[in-house]
Structure formats: C-alpha cells, structure tokens
Amino acid sequence: MLAAPLHATDRAAPPAPDGLSEPHLSFLPRTKDETSRIARVTAPARDFTAPEPFEENPAGAATLPVRDDREVFSTPPVNLTFEQGLEFRLGEALFDKLWVFSPSSTRASDGLGPVYNARACQRCHIRDGRGHLPEGPDYRSASTFLRVSIPGPVPPMLRAIPDYIGMSPEPTYGWQLQDFSSPSVNPEYRLSVTYTEEEITLNGGEVVRLRKPSFEATALKYGPLHAKAMLSPRVAPPMIGLGLLEAIPAADILALADPDDQNGDGISGRPNLVWSKEFGQVMLGRFGLKAGTATIHEQSAAAFSGDIGISTPLFPQPYGDCTALQDACRSAPHGDKDVRVTEIDQPNMDLVTFYSRNVSVPARRDLDAPEVLRGKSVFYDSGCASCHRPKFVTHRLLDRPEQSFQLIWPYSDLLLHDMGEGLADNRPEARATGREWRTAPLWGIGLTQQVSTRATFLHDGRARTLLEAILWHGGEAQAARDTVVALPPDDRAALITFLESL
C-alpha cells in the first residue's frame, strides 16, 4: 500500500502518545484523510467468502515470492535497490559469520566469548527462522538459553512508570547463562530439558498429548545460583519482518491497549515501556519475547554481547556477560582495542541492523482456498484476532522507502498479555510480569518447519504443532483456547489450515 508523497506542510505533527517519542524513526505525520483511510483499510474483516485486498502480500511491497526451499526466509525484499541489495548481503555475511577466539590472525573475526551461547547469529536464528531445543545432554550447539535475574530496585529514570518491575543481574552469572566457552575459561552451565506429558481430549474425540518442559541449569561451574534467581528459557524467534514492525506507529499500537478491559472482552493488552540504552529515554518495547527492547539495533547489539560475547559501541564490554566474580573470564584475551575499537564496530553493526531490518516475509499461499477462508472465519469467531491483530500501516518514512507506508499483516498487536500459569516463566521484564508475553507475530508461521524441521513453537519450544501451541494458551486467551477445543473437528482443521497459509 503505497501512496503519493505529501508535503510536510499538509500535515500536523501529532502529540507523542503517552509521552513516548519515536527517535529511531524519521517520518511525516499522517493527514486526517490518511488516518481515515487507514482506519478503513485496517478494520477487522467481516466477509470471509473471498480474500481481502492485498492480503496475499503480508509485507506489502517488500513481500517475497513463494519459494519451496529452506531459504524461504533468507532472501532480500523485492523492493530494495541494487545498492541496498549489496548492503543486505554484507549484513547477511556478518549475521552468518563464525567468530573465533582471541588472539587470532583473523583480526576482523576474533573476540568470541570468553563465554557464549553461539558462534554466529545464524546458529540460533536458523536460516532466519526459529531455533530449537537441545537434543540430549551432550549437545554441541543449541539455540535455546536461560535468562536469569534476581529482584532489584527500579532505576531512577524508570520510577515514573508506576508498575515497572525492578531487576538486577544474578550476582555470579549475569543476565543469562552461557553454555560454551574458550579453552581457558569454564562454560557457565549445561542446559537440561525434561518433559512430562498430559492428554487433552478435543470435541470429536481427537486426543492431543501436550509436553510440559522442565528446564534445569546443571553443571554450574561458578557456584550455586542466588536463592532468588529467576530463570526463563528462550528459544530464538524468527527474524522476518522486523523492520516493518519497527515502522508501525507507536500510537497505533498504544491505541489497542486496554489494560483495564474497559470493553469487557476479557482482553487487556498492555504496552511494555523500556529504557532505550541507544537513545537514553523511555520507549515502547517491540522486540523480544516480552517486548523488552525498543529497536532492532539495540536488540542486535545486546545479542552480540550476551549470546556471542562480542563487544559493540552500545555494549562495549569485551567480556560480554561475565560478572566481576568471573575473574578468568574478564581477564581472558579479547579482540577489542585494535582499529575497530570494539570487536564489531559501528559501520558493521549498521550492516547487521540493515540486514535484520530487511529479512522479509514470504507471500501467502492458497489464501482463496475454501478451507483457508473457512479457517480465517473460525480464527475471527474464536477470538484469536483480538490479540493477533491482522493489519497495520507503517509510518510514511523519510529515509526507509522500503518500509514506508506499507499495509502489512503481522497478526500481532505487539502488546503484553497474561497467558496464564501454564506458560508463565515467573520472571518479569520491565513492565511485563512473569505471566505476560508479547503477542507473537504469526506471519510466516506456516513455513516454520519448512525452514527447519526441528523448529517448534512458543517461547520455550514446548509445542510441536500449531494445535499444541493453541492448547497451551491460558489467561486472557483461555476463552479462545476453550472455543478451539469445543469446535467441530472440521472447523478446527480449517483453523490450522488457515494458520499454515500465513
């Protein structure tokens, strides 16, 4: 959805929603006419006899043509210029790069660790899709780790947010546990996963076995965890469509929030408000499984530091997440202080950010098939669209034409929702409680296991199928989940077919 540009004089700058500004974006404010048109275009569907206009292009003009191989998420958007395509490929090379320990003759690639979870971004976000759980205790790579923290004070700059939850790093292990290390340093732990199963009987007699994982930090090399340590397992989410999510106006996301459920529909989404290290202010959280980060650049830099142990201008510590109690880790060789200053410098971080911003979304499949249309109707009637909001229109951006003024279909409101005790990790993040998660975008979800056959669903990978993922929903989603359980089998099958078309 692209429109002819209008002059800035035709527009009135809107007030910053809830005092939040968007310093990461350069955009023209919308005119009243645009606002009215966008409201009509993004209104919920009412007719399920045919696809909606432009529904086949979930990423707007950036949508990728359908492919049937495992690289379906890893192709640049079709609307990049030739020069931008080169920039995308350079960023992709850095995203795929295997980092090595210091000292090394390959000075541009050294600095790994000393403790780390992966040697490359692509090792977790497999072919830009979802990660997977480790298989057995002797795993040599994994794309799952444990976040860790203890209760702590609210930082002074966040005390104006009345429900902000203070956290501090675990004194010995920091903010996350790393299971690999350089030869001279001990890894922090090993991740153990065991399961218990329960049976759910659906209307029509179908029986689904749900597996509940139990995660344990074993072989702790630096001593026991703090008595109040809170652990949260995280499976790497897909990279697709991030730049378009970043370009959604904050006002449009905040307009969907209903923290007190004033409309009585049982849905009370809340925005996460986070401190941006990049801009030094409170911003709307969009990224991460609890919307704990405001921008793609900061999310990428934090991953380099915590996951790989690579320093960046935003997180310049060469030892990554090592704490002051890990002397050998902090004193081990590292790769900064050369011409790069940090182990990855800002020009290369800009390339990684550009790549991460432009990993695009494939086109829909079979969206006019009767079974898909029937499943779409069930999706709306069951209440799924209350949180998995189908459509937005991005800002009219002045410097990112590839993401500017696009009608997109992420199927998320980017808000926090209480998902019940079954999915609770009991670890807060900014405003998010231990029961709250950001609504996961659904675009591309039908291709998840085409990209990686080991990929599973939900924040900790417990769900092996989309139906299992639905059946784990609780809290605000309990009514929708119960509706799906009670559906006639044909309607339930149609719902899954619709999700697989996304």
N, C-alpha and C positions, 0 to 999 in steps of 0.2 A: 504494500500500500504506500505508494509514493505520490506526493503532490507537488505542484509547482511551488518554488520558494516564495515567501512573502517578505517584505521589508520589515525590519525591526520596528519601524515607526508605526506599523499597523497593529502592534501588539502591546499589551500592557503586562508588565512583569508581575507575576503572581507573588503573593507573600510566601515566604518559606514555610512549608507545612509543619505545624507543631514546633516551629523554631529550627527545623532541620534544613540545612542548605545542602547543595549537591556540588561541592567544589571539584569533584572528579569529572564533571560534565560541562561542556560549553554548548549552550542550546538557546534557541529562541523560544520565548514563552508562547503558548498557544493563544490563538484568537478565540473569540466567543463562537464564531462559526465552526472552527476546527473542533472545539470542545464539544459542541452539539453533535457534529458528525461522528466523532469518535465514540460518544455515548451510544449512538445508534448502532454503530458497527460492532462494538464490543458487548452489546446486550446479550443475555443468555439466549440460546437457541430455543425456538418454540415449534418449529416444523422439522420433523425427523424423517420426511419422505425423500429428501434429497440432500446432498452436501451443501454447506453454506458457501457463499462466495469466498474464494481464496483459501479455503480450508486445506487444499492439497499442498499449500506452501507454508508449513508451520514457522519457518524462519523468514517469511516474507521474501524479498528479492535475494536473500542470502541462502535460500534453501538449496540443498544438494539434490541432484537427480538420484533416483533409486539405484542402488548397487546391491549385488547379492554376494559380495565377498566380505572378509573380516575387516577390511579397511574402510568400511562404510562411514565411520565417524571421523576419519583422518584425512579428509580431502578439503582443500581450501574452499571457501564460499565462491559461488559463481560470479558474484558482483565485485570481487576485488580487481583492482587494476593490475597490470603486469608488474609494476614496481612493488605493489603490496603483496602480490603473489610471491615475489622473491623474499620479501621481509617475512612472510608466513613460513617459508621453507627454512630460512635461517633460524627463526624461533623454534621451529619443529626440531631442527638438529640439536639445539640446546636442550629442548624438552626430552629428547631421546638420549642425550649424551650420558655415557657411563663415566662417572667421576672416579678418580683414583686417589690413593693416599699420598700425603706429603711425607718427605720430599720426593719429587718425581721430575724426570726430564721433560714431561709434558706439562709445562707450567700453566698452560691455559686450562688444564683439566684436573689439577690437583687441589686438595683441600677436603677430600671426603672425610666425613666423621669429625672427630675420632669415634663417636658412637652414632649410629644411624639406623634407619629402617629400610632404606632402599638406596641404590647407587644411581638411580635416574628417576625423573618424574614419571616416565613411561612404565617403569617397573610396577608402580601402584595403579596408575590410570591406564590400564592395559588397552593399547590401541585406542586411547582416549575414551574408553568405556569404564565400566565398573571393575573394582578389584575383586579379590576373592579371599576366602579364609584359608589359613594354613592347613595342609593335609598331613597330620601326624606330628609327633614331637621333633622329628629330625628335618623339618622343612629348611630349605636353603634360601628361599625367598617367599615373601608374603606381601600382601597389600592391605593388611589389617594391622592396627596398632592400638594401644591403650592410652587414652588421655588420662592424666592424673592431676589432682589438685587437692588442696585442703581448704576449709573455710578461712576466710581472711577479711580484712577491713575493706570498705568501699573506698576507692581512690578519691581524693578531694575533688577532682574535676568531674566526678560522676555522682556526687552526693545530691545533686539537684534532681536526679532520677529516683523517685521515691521507692521503687521496687527493684532497684539494681541490687544484685546479689554479689557480695564481695568474695573473692577467691584469692588464694596465694598458691605458688608452686609448691609441690611436695618438697620438703627441705633437702632430701637426698637425691631425688630423681628428676626434679624439674616439672615441666608441664606435660611431658609424655615419656613413655618408656621406649627405649631403643634396643632392638634385639640383635644388632650386629655391631662390629667394631673393628678398628685397625688392630694389627697383630700385637701391638704393645699395650693395648688397653682392653679391659674386660667389657664385653657387652653387658647391658644392664639386667637383662632377664630373658626368659623364653616364654612365648605365649602358648598357653594350653587351652584347648576348647573341648568341652564335652557336652553331650546333649541328653535331654530327657524328652520323651515324646508323649503327646496326648492326641486322642482321636476326637474329631468333630464330625457329627453326622448332619448332613445338609438335607433340606427338603428334597424328596425324591429318592432318598436312601444313599446318596453318594457319601462316602467316608473319606475324610482328609486327615492325614497324620501331620500335625504341626510339631516341629522340633524346637525346643527351647534351649538356647546355648548357655553354657556357664563358662565364663572366661576367668582364667587364673594366671596371675603373674608368678611364674615359677623360676627357680634358679636365680634369685635376686643376688647379684654379685656385690652390692654395696650396702648390704644390711636390710633389715625389715623396713617395710613401708610405715609411714606415720599412722598412728592409731586412727586418725580421722581422714585418711586418704580416700578419695572418691575416684573410682576407675570407670572409664567409659570406652567401650570398644567402638572403633570406627573403621568401616570398610570404605576405600576410596570411591567417591561418586564419579559419574561421567563428567567429561569436560565440555560437552556440547552446549552451544547456545549461551555461553556465559556473558559474552559482550552484549547480547540483546537483553538479558536480564539486568545487566548493569545500566542499560539505557532506558529502562522503564521509569517514568516519572515517580519520584517518591510520593507525590501527592496521590497518585492513582493507587499505590499500594496501601497507603495510610487510610484512604477512603474506604477500604474493605474491612478495616479493623472494627471489631465490635466487642471490646473487652468485657463489657457488662451484659452482653447478649440482649441488647435492648429490643431486638426484633423477635426474640423468643424462639429462634430456630435451633437452639442448642449449640450453635457455633459461635465461638468468642475469640477469634483470631487476634493476636497482638503483635505489633512490630517489635523486633529486637532493636534496642538502641545501644550502640557500641562506641568505644573510643577508637578513633582513627589515628594510629601512630603516623600514618602518611600525612595527614592534614592537621593533626593536633586539635581535633574537635570531636564532638558527639555527632555521629551519623547514623543513618538507617542501616542496619545489618541486612545483608542479602545473601552472603556466601557462607558455606559450611553447613553441616547438618543441623545446627541450631542457629543459623544466620548470625554467627559470631563475628563476621568480618564484613567491612563495608565495600571494599573494592577488590578487583581482580589482582591488581598489582600487589597490594598488601597480602592477600591470600597466597599469592605465588611466592613472595619473599619469605613469609612465615613458614611455608612448606620447605623451601630450600634450607632454612635454618633448622627446623625441628626434625624434618624427615631425612635429610641428606647430610646435615652438618656443614652446609655451605654458607659462608657469610655473604651478606648483601649490604648495600648502603643503608637500607632500612633496618636491618638486623646485623650489625657489624661484628658480633662476637664470633671469632674464628672457630671456637669450640662448640658452636651450636647450643644445644640444650643442656650441656654439662653444668652441674652446680658447683658451688665453691667447695663442697665436700668431696668432689671427684678430682683430686689433685693430679693424678696421672693423665686424666682426660684433658684438663686445662693446660697442662704443660707439654702435651704431645706436639709433634711438628704439625704445622698447618700451612696453608697456601696463600695467606694474605701478605701484605706489606711489599708486594712487588709492584709492577707498573699498574696492575689492576686495583691496587689498594685493598679491596675486598676480594674474596675468592671468585665471585662473579660481580662484574662491575655494572654500572648503571646502563650503559648502552646495550649490554647483553640482557640485562633484566628487562629493558624496554622491548627487546625482541621476544623474550619469553611471554611478556604480558600481551603483546600484539597477537602472538600465536594463540594464547589461552583465550583471548577475547574473540577469536575468529574461527575456532573449531565449530563448524556449523552443524545444522540439523538436517537429516535426510527428509525427503518428501514423504508424505503419507502414502499408504498403499491401500488399494481396494476400498477407498472411502465411500464409493457409491454402491458397494455390495449390499444387498438387502440385510444380511446378517450383521454387517457393521453398523448400518443405520439403526437396526433394531437395538443393538448393543449400546449405541450412543443414547438412544431414548431411555434405556434402563439406567445408564450412567447418571443422567439428569434426574430421573424419577427416584433413584435410590439416595439422592442427596450428595453424591460424590463431588458434583460440580460446586458445592458450597465452599469447599476448600481448594480443590483442584480447579481453580478458575481458568477457563479455556483461553481467554484472549486479552491482549493488551495492545496498545500502540505506543511505540517508543518515542522519546523526545525527538524534536527536529534538531539534530546535532550539527554544529558548525564545522567540526573537524573530523567527524567519522561518518562520511556519507554512506558507508556500507551498512551501518546500523541505524541510520537516520529515518525516522518517520515510517517505520515498518509495522504492519499488522502481524503480530506473532501469536503463536498458540502454545504456550509453555505448559498449560494445565497446572498452574500453581498460583497461589496468592502471595507467596514469599513471606507469609506470616507464621507466627508460632501458634501451635495448637496443642492442647493437652491430649495426648494419645493413650492415656490410661496406664494402669500399673503394669500391664503385660509388656509394654515397650519402654517402660521407664528405665533410665540409666542412673537416676538419683544423683546426678552431677549437674549443677547449674552452670550456665554460661551467660554472663551479662544479665539480662532480664529473664532469660529462659530458665525455667525451673527444671528439676530432674525428671519431670513427666512431659515436658514440652519439646516439640521438634518443629523445624520449618517444614512446611508442605513441600514434599519432593516434586520437582517438575516431572511430568510424565512423557514429554516429547522424546521420541526415540526409544521408549521403553520396550517396544515390541521387537527391537533389533538387538537388545542387550546380549542375548545368548548366541546370536549370530557373530557378534564381535568377540566374545569369549565364552566358550562352552562351560567354564567353571563359574561364571558370574552368577550371583544370587541377589536377593533383594532385601530392602530395609537397611537401617543404619549399621547393623551388625551381621548382615548376610544370612540371617536365620531362614528366610523364606526362599524355598527352591523354585517356587512358581508364583505367578501373579495372584492366583487364587489364595495361596497360603499368605501372601502379603496382605491381602484384604482381610483375611480372617484374624490377623493379629491386631487389627485396628480396634481401639477402645477409646475411652474418654469421650471427647466430642464426636468421634467417628463411630461410637458404639451403635447408634441407631442405624447408620448407613450399613455397617457391617451386619447387623441383625437382619436388615432388609435383604441383603445379598444371600444370607443363609436361608431365608424363607422363600426365595424366588423359585418359580418353576425351573426345572433343570434347563430347559431350552433358553429361557431368558438369561440364566446365569452363564451359560455357554456363549450366548451372544455378547454379553458384557465383556468376557475375556477376549473374544474375537475383536471387539472394538478396541480394547487396550492394546492388543497385538498389532493393530493397524496404525498406532500412533508413532 
